Amino acid sequence: MAAGALRMEMGNLCSRKRSPELVRARELVMVLGVEGYGLKVLKLAAALTTSPDGMSHALARGVRRRVYDGGVVDFERVLRLLSGFFEGAALDWGVIGGLAMAVYGSARTTLDVDIVVDSETQDRVIAFLESQGYQTLHRSTGYSNHLHSDPDLGRVDVVYVKGDTSRRVFSEMTVQPGPRGAPIPVPRPEHIAAMKAFSIRNDPRREARELADIEALLHAPDVNRAEIREYLARYGLEDLIERLKEA
């Protein structure tokens, strides 16, 4: 079905040819098959007569490509702008939200850049964003939202953490390939899940979306599932643990 939707011949998709067009087509088949038709990687790999590992990598590449390159925002440009500021000022920061979810193999449409920084840097971060033409839409102790008139630069949402949480998040940050291969700092999946649990506690209206992301993070490579469930319990979300038990 997925191959038919892309109007590709199964013979070409199943071949050992590695042309850029076929590699890209296999990525699209994986993304469309898994997301559009709910098919399993094993079933798609069998249909294409190739290894499940190879198809898992194709799916991850396709997810990243769709998230990074599929929107109107120039993610690479925004991240380059942010990276230059944080590195120049020697400040810790990390990418969260949809771009980070893509790193861990979960695709969802995103039209903004979400970052996490230490709360003590809030004034400097907001002053920098405003100096670059971003308008501050909202500011509180835990969050701020900024929108640029240039669609390429889009919206930047900032989460502020402090104390032990800040030290733990930034000391365990890893550098991962982002849009067009550019390196981006990304928190551990467990820490991203903790931020999402905190978000649900503060705004229950976000439960459906955040819980879907937490469920996806439970399947990230080498993730500590028990740690994620501990965060849910810490924020008084024990009822959600049962819903995630089979994840």
HUVEN-V929734 format. One record per backbone hydrogen bond with DSSP energy under -1.0 kcal/mol. CO is the residue of the C=O (numbers start at 1). NH is the residue of the N-H. Records with the same first field share a line. If there is no record, write none. Layout:
# HUVEN-V929734
CO: NH + NH
This chain:
# HUVEN-V929734
1: 5
2: 6
3: 8
4: 7
9: 13
10: 14
19: 23
20: 24
21: 25
22: 26
23: 27
24: 28
25: 29
26: 30
27: 31
28: 32
29: 33
30: 34
31: 35
32: 36 + 37
33: 39
40: 44
41: 45
42: 46
43: 47
44: 48
45: 50
46: 49
51: 55
52: 56
53: 57
54: 58
55: 59
56: 60
57: 61
58: 62
59: 63
60: 64
61: 65
62: 66
63: 67
64: 68
65: 69
66: 70
73: 75
74: 78
75: 79
76: 80
77: 81
78: 82
79: 83
80: 84
81: 85
82: 86
83: 87
84: 88
85: 89
86: 91
94: 116
97: 101
98: 102
99: 103
100: 104
101: 106
102: 105
113: 157
114: 96
115: 159
116: 94
117: 161
118: 121
119: 122
121: 125
122: 126
123: 127
124: 128
125: 129
126: 130
127: 131
128: 132
129: 134
130: 133
135: 147
138: 145
142: 160
143: 140
144: 158
145: 137 + 138
146: 156
147: 135
150: 153 + 154
152: 74
154: 148
155: 113
156: 146
157: 115
158: 144
159: 117
161: 119
162: 166
163: 167
164: 168
165: 169
166: 170
167: 171
168: 172
174: 186
176: 184
178: 181
179: 182
182: 178
184: 176
185: 95
186: 174
188: 192
189: 193
190: 194
191: 195
192: 196
193: 197
194: 198
195: 199
196: 200
197: 201
198: 202
199: 203
203: 206
204: 207
206: 210
207: 211
208: 212
209: 213
210: 214
211: 215
212: 216
213: 217
214: 218
216: 219
217: 220
220: 223
223: 225
224: 228
225: 229
226: 230
227: 231
228: 232
229: 233
230: 234
231: 235
232: 237
233: 236
237: 240
240: 244
244: 247
